[in-house]
Structures are given as structure tokens and as C-alpha cells.
Amino acid sequence: MRIFSYKRLFKKLIDLDMTNNELMEKAKVSKSTFYKMKNGQNVTTDVLLRICNAWIVILRKSWSV
């Protein structure tokens, strides 16, 4: 079984001075799901899609500054 790592995601949060709560709010991800990600557990593709869509918005705002 392959173990997924979200370390790059959490490093990017730090680089953008963004908190976990901000990402959870923007991506509409629950605390329990975020906890799963922090611990390398599986999450649904729907969650990953919401996070990707939130990142698109976040990165567009950071590029326009």
C-alpha cells in the first residue's frame, strides 16, 4: 500500500503565511479530514478537488499582489 504525504501542501501553507484553519475554511474541509491529511491517511478525491480549487484561488491572489 502506498502512503501519501501532504508535506508539500503544509510547507506551502507556511510559505504563504497561511494557517491550517484558513485553508480548511476556503476549501470547506472538516477538522477531522484535515487531521487525516496531517497523519497521512486517505481522504476522498472530492476533498482533494476542493483543496486544489481553493489553491487556484489562493495562488491567483498571491500572483496579482
C-alpha positions as CSV (number, residue, x, y, z in Angstrom):
1,M,0.0,0.0,0.0
2,R,1.3,3.4,-0.9
3,I,1.4,6.1,1.8
4,F,0.5,9.6,0.7
5,S,2.3,12.6,2.0
6,Y,0.8,16.1,2.1
7,K,4.1,17.7,3.4
8,R,4.4,19.9,0.4
9,L,0.9,21.3,0.9
10,F,1.7,22.1,4.5
11,K,5.1,23.6,3.6
12,K,3.3,25.8,1.0
13,L,0.9,27.0,3.7
14,I,3.9,28.1,5.8
15,D,5.5,29.8,2.7
16,L,2.2,31.8,2.1
17,D,1.8,32.7,5.8
18,M,-1.5,30.9,5.8
19,T,-2.9,28.9,8.7
20,N,-4.5,25.4,8.5
21,N,-7.8,26.9,9.6
22,E,-7.7,29.4,6.7
23,L,-7.2,26.5,4.2
24,M,-9.9,24.4,5.9
25,E,-12.3,27.4,5.6
26,K,-11.5,28.2,2.0
27,A,-11.6,24.5,0.8
28,K,-14.6,23.7,3.1
29,V,-12.7,20.8,4.7
30,S,-13.6,19.5,8.1
31,K,-11.2,19.3,11.0
32,S,-11.4,15.5,11.0
33,T,-10.5,15.3,7.3
34,F,-7.6,17.8,7.8
35,Y,-6.4,15.6,10.7
36,K,-6.4,12.6,8.4
37,M,-4.2,14.6,5.9
38,K,-1.8,15.6,8.7
39,N,-1.4,12.0,9.6
40,G,-1.0,10.7,6.0
41,Q,-4.3,8.9,6.0
42,N,-6.6,8.6,2.9
43,V,-9.1,11.3,2.0
44,T,-11.6,11.3,-0.8
45,T,-10.9,12.7,-4.2
46,D,-13.7,15.2,-3.6
47,V,-11.7,16.7,-0.7
48,L,-8.6,16.8,-2.9
49,L,-10.5,18.6,-5.6
50,R,-11.8,21.2,-3.2
51,I,-8.3,21.8,-1.9
52,C,-7.0,22.2,-5.5
53,N,-9.7,24.6,-6.4
54,A,-9.0,26.6,-3.2
55,W,-5.3,26.7,-4.1
56,I,-6.0,28.0,-7.6
57,V,-7.9,31.0,-6.0
58,I,-5.2,31.5,-3.3
59,L,-2.3,31.4,-5.8
60,R,-4.0,33.8,-8.2
61,K,-4.4,36.3,-5.4
62,S,-0.7,35.9,-4.4
63,W,0.4,36.4,-8.0
64,S,-1.6,39.5,-8.5
65,V,-0.1,41.2,-5.5
